[in-house]
Amino acid sequence: MKFGKEIARLCKEQPRHRHFYLNYKELKGAVKLVRGPRTKDATRDTRNDSSELGEAEFCQLLSHQLEKVNNFVKLQQQVMSVEQKRRLRDAQGDDVEALDRLADSIVLLDTFVRKNFVGFQKITKKCDKHHGTTLSSWFLPRVATAAFRQCDFNMLLLQLGQLYAKWRSSQGADSYSALQGSTSKSPETFLVPEDSVMRLKVALLKLVGSESLGLGEQLSPRREALPGRSSQAGSPSPSLCQASTQVYFDNSAGSQYKMRYQHRTGQEAGTEELGQDLVFRYRWQGECVGNEDADVYLDVEGLGAKSAAVLKISHLGPLSSGQLDAAVAIKDAPSADAAGTRQTLELVQAVIKFAALQPVLSVNFSRTS
């Protein structure tokens, strides 16, 4: 489904959010009116063409949409937090239907945040593609650190978990004690589609509580500074707490997931087709917003060996579409094994094209010492 139609569907399904999604259709139409950089061969005089927009004018439209999204998310977070605190204060944790509605509201708000972020990415890149502008290079970092992206979902989930705990207590905890106290000798890893992650989180909160998501630490008054903001007194220093991000690829057939499972369980896979035995991921430390020189590791596993190539954040877009020039990548991030890096990059890009792979899952960790 095209993104514009997906936004239209979400607006229809979520009446409360309908008027607060970015107006993708309007922005898409405005892109056609943007004046791109003039070429020497341009002969048409458009100085008096009032139907056209300059890049700055288009940016004003984007800024208006961004402000609208920011204000709505801020208001929704406040409303939900106040409602949760009121129920905790009044010991109103036995109305499971009301709690489920709160859970649904969190899921819908998460969808709202993610889809609007994707919308800003798509519309700015569309403008760059059609008119040769540089809008995405400086506007997207602003979106990445915008207020709507800083919504404290962990606190909303923590409070929801406390309410569900009260409800479970009123129902008798014995039916859940086996799940809460169980430990697995062989932990399993599951890849969950991004659109389903928040739905899974609230389901776990209802069943086994906040501990299943590691939310207990959110009760501490010491909190890590948000990206783009200086650390406040009492915040852990960057050397003690650093974000780690991993990005995985797959296709509609789930071939990469299947291959990872076979690798982890010791099963052998045939190599009749290109990439049959190859899995890979991106990995980086810290926040990379606006820093195109940040190092990224391309971890590759398969063909009986493991390897890693060091790239730059700016390489991820071309590599993800199978269009990265290996010579440019090696020049930007010199390697002691240039030949090996070139071979790895060429093989990975061939697999991306052959298997129609694309980034499908981003995993974020906060590691402390």
Secondary structure, 3 states (H helix, E strand, C coil): CCHHHHHHHHHHHCHHHCCCCCCHHHHHHHHCCECCCCCCCCCCCCCCCCCCECHHHHHHHHHHHHHHHHHHHHHHHHHHHHHHHHHHHCCCCCCHHHHHHHHHHHHHHHHHHHHHHHHHHHHHHHHHHHHCCCHHHHHHHHHHCCHHHHCCHHHHHHHHHHHHHHHHHHHCCHHHHHHHHCCCCCCCCCCCCHHHHHHHHHHHHHHCCHHHHCCHHHHCCCCCCCCCCCCCCCCCCCCCEEEEEEEEEECCCCHHHHHHHHHHCCCCCCCCCCCCCEEEEEEEECCCCCCCCCEEEEEEEECCEEEEEEEEHHHHHHHHCCCCCHHHHHHHCCCCCHHHHHHHHHHHHHHHHHCCCEEEEEEEEEEEC
